[in-house]
């Protein structure tokens, strides 16, 4: 996973990890662990994150979450 790219997208969309975690219904610690690659995201979480961050391009999603 491209951790730095995801962190950049979170900031670019105006979120902190804490505020994005609240939007997603998970704890900040859980989101942080997932962003830092300690716990994998599931496909539903990836889709919800992409929706919140305005990531619609499949290639961009792949470069972030499969990179």
Sine and cosine of phi, psi and omega as CSV:
sin_phi,cos_phi,sin_psi,cos_psi,sin_omega,cos_omega
0.00,0.00,0.58,-0.81,0.01,-1.00
-1.00,0.00,0.99,0.13,-0.09,-1.00
-0.83,0.56,-0.75,0.66,-0.04,-1.00
-0.90,0.43,-0.60,0.80,0.03,-1.00
-0.91,0.42,-0.68,0.74,0.02,-1.00
-0.91,0.42,-0.69,0.72,0.04,-1.00
-0.87,0.49,-0.64,0.77,0.05,-1.00
-0.89,0.45,-0.67,0.74,0.02,-1.00
-0.91,0.42,-0.62,0.79,0.04,-1.00
-0.88,0.48,-0.75,0.66,-0.01,-1.00
-0.91,0.42,-0.67,0.74,-0.01,-1.00
-0.86,0.51,-0.57,0.82,0.00,-1.00
-0.99,0.14,-0.03,1.00,0.05,-1.00
1.00,0.04,0.27,0.96,0.01,-1.00
-0.97,-0.24,0.43,-0.90,0.32,-0.95
-0.98,-0.20,0.20,-0.98,0.07,-1.00
-0.88,0.48,-0.59,0.80,0.01,-1.00
-0.89,0.45,-0.74,0.67,-0.04,-1.00
-0.93,0.36,-0.60,0.80,0.05,-1.00
-0.92,0.40,-0.65,0.76,0.04,-1.00
-0.85,0.52,-0.68,0.73,0.03,-1.00
-0.88,0.48,-0.68,0.73,0.04,-1.00
-0.88,0.48,-0.56,0.83,-0.05,-1.00
-1.00,0.02,-0.16,0.99,0.00,-1.00
0.97,0.24,0.53,0.85,0.07,-1.00
-0.76,-0.65,0.26,-0.97,0.00,-1.00
-0.96,0.27,0.40,-0.92,0.05,-1.00
-0.87,0.49,-0.63,0.78,-0.01,-1.00
-0.90,0.43,-0.64,0.77,0.03,-1.00
-0.91,0.42,-0.73,0.68,0.01,-1.00
-0.88,0.48,-0.69,0.73,0.01,-1.00
-0.86,0.51,-0.68,0.74,0.02,-1.00
-0.90,0.44,-0.60,0.80,0.01,-1.00
-0.95,0.31,-0.69,0.72,0.01,-1.00
-0.87,0.49,-0.60,0.80,-0.03,-1.00
-1.00,0.02,0.16,0.99,0.14,-0.99
0.98,0.20,0.21,0.98,0.02,-1.00
-0.99,0.17,-0.51,0.86,0.03,-1.00
-0.76,-0.65,0.71,-0.70,-0.01,-1.00
-0.97,0.25,0.51,-0.86,0.16,-0.99
-0.98,0.21,0.54,-0.84,0.17,-0.99
-1.00,-0.06,0.18,-0.98,-0.11,-0.99
-0.90,0.43,-0.57,0.82,0.03,-1.00
-0.91,0.42,-0.68,0.73,0.03,-1.00
-0.89,0.45,-0.67,0.74,0.02,-1.00
-0.88,0.48,-0.71,0.71,0.00,-1.00
-0.89,0.45,-0.66,0.75,0.00,-1.00
-0.92,0.39,-0.65,0.76,0.03,-1.00
-0.90,0.44,-0.71,0.70,0.00,-1.00
-0.88,0.48,-0.63,0.78,0.04,-1.00
-0.88,0.47,-0.73,0.68,-0.02,-1.00
-0.91,0.42,-0.57,0.82,-0.07,-1.00
-1.00,-0.05,-0.04,1.00,0.02,-1.00
0.96,0.29,0.53,0.85,0.03,-1.00
-0.99,-0.13,0.94,-0.34,-0.08,-1.00
-0.91,-0.41,-0.33,0.94,-0.05,-1.00
-0.98,0.19,0.82,-0.58,-0.02,-1.00
-0.86,0.51,-0.61,0.79,0.01,-1.00
-0.92,0.40,-0.61,0.79,0.03,-1.00
-0.93,0.38,-0.67,0.74,0.06,-1.00
-0.84,0.54,-0.73,0.68,-0.01,-1.00
-0.89,0.45,-0.64,0.77,-0.02,-1.00
-0.92,0.39,-0.47,0.88,0.02,-1.00
-1.00,0.09,-0.78,0.62,-0.17,-0.99
-1.00,-0.04,-0.27,0.96,0.03,-1.00
-0.90,-0.44,-0.02,1.00,-0.08,-1.00
-0.95,0.32,0.00,0.00,0.00,0.00
